[in-house]
Amino acid sequence: MSKGYWVSAYQSVSDPDTLKAYAKLAEQAVTTNGGRFIVRTAEAIEAHEAGKVQRIVVVEFASFEQAKKAYASQAYQEALAVLGSSAVRDFRIVEGVPS
């Protein structure tokens, strides 16, 4: 079974306080749904090629299906409602390499 990952690259943040409120709710939703943060940084980034220095978050789940279920969960949808338009980000759910 392949693991599932949430990968977020934040292009801009217009309201840092709202982002903090979202992050608190999102963390609870992620851990409740079996996720584990493996990357969460805005500072220690070394960008190469077409890369940009921006906040990056990667969350690991036991499976791709679990990652999709966690995104659809009521708890995470409530966190997204708090985030609103306070950040522009590239968010993807991806399947890992089969183990």
C-alpha positions in Angstrom: 0.0 0.0 0.0 1.3 3.5 -0.9 1.3 6.3 1.6 -0.5 9.5 0.9 0.8 13.0 1.3 -0.5 16.5 1.5 1.9 19.0 -0.1 1.4 22.7 0.3 3.5 25.6 -1.0 2.3 29.0 0.3 2.7 31.7 -2.4 1.6 34.5 -0.1 0.0 35.1 3.3 -2.1 38.3 3.7 -3.1 37.6 7.4 -0.6 35.8 9.6 -3.0 35.7 12.6 -5.6 33.9 10.5 -3.0 31.5 9.3 -2.1 30.7 12.9 -5.7 30.0 13.7 -6.1 27.8 10.7 -2.8 26.0 11.5 -4.1 25.1 15.0 -7.3 23.7 13.7 -5.6 22.0 10.8 -3.1 20.3 13.1 -5.9 18.8 15.1 -7.7 17.6 12.0 -4.6 16.1 10.6 -3.6 14.2 13.7 -7.2 13.1 14.4 -7.2 11.6 10.9 -3.9 9.7 11.3 -1.7 12.3 9.6 1.9 13.2 10.6 3.6 16.5 9.8 7.0 15.7 8.2 7.8 19.2 6.9 6.5 22.5 8.2 8.8 25.4 7.5 9.0 28.9 6.2 12.6 29.6 7.2 15.0 26.7 6.4 14.5 26.5 2.6 17.2 26.2 0.0 15.5 26.7 -3.4 17.1 25.5 -6.6 16.2 25.7 -10.3 12.7 27.2 -10.6 12.1 26.8 -6.8 10.9 29.6 -4.7 11.5 30.4 -1.0 8.1 29.9 0.5 6.4 28.2 3.4 6.2 24.4 2.7 4.1 21.9 4.5 4.1 18.1 3.9 1.8 15.7 5.8 2.1 12.0 5.6 -0.8 9.5 5.9 -0.8 5.7 6.0 -2.5 5.6 2.5 -3.6 7.8 -0.4 -7.2 7.1 0.5 -6.7 8.2 4.1 -5.1 11.4 2.9 -8.2 12.1 0.7 -10.6 11.2 3.6 -8.7 13.5 5.9 -9.1 16.4 3.5 -12.8 15.8 3.2 -13.3 15.5 6.9 -15.5 18.0 8.7 -12.7 19.1 11.0 -10.4 19.9 8.1 -13.2 21.7 6.1 -13.8 23.8 9.2 -10.1 24.7 9.3 -10.2 25.7 5.6 -13.2 27.9 6.3 -11.1 29.8 8.9 -8.2 30.1 6.4 -10.5 31.6 3.8 -8.6 33.9 1.5 -5.8 34.8 4.0 -3.3 32.7 2.1 -2.6 31.7 -1.5 -1.2 28.2 -1.7 -0.6 25.3 -4.1 -2.2 22.3 -2.3 -2.0 18.8 -3.6 -2.8 15.3 -2.4 -0.3 12.8 -3.9 0.3 9.1 -3.7 3.7 7.9 -2.5 5.9 5.3 -4.1 4.6 1.8 -3.3 6.6 0.2 -0.5 
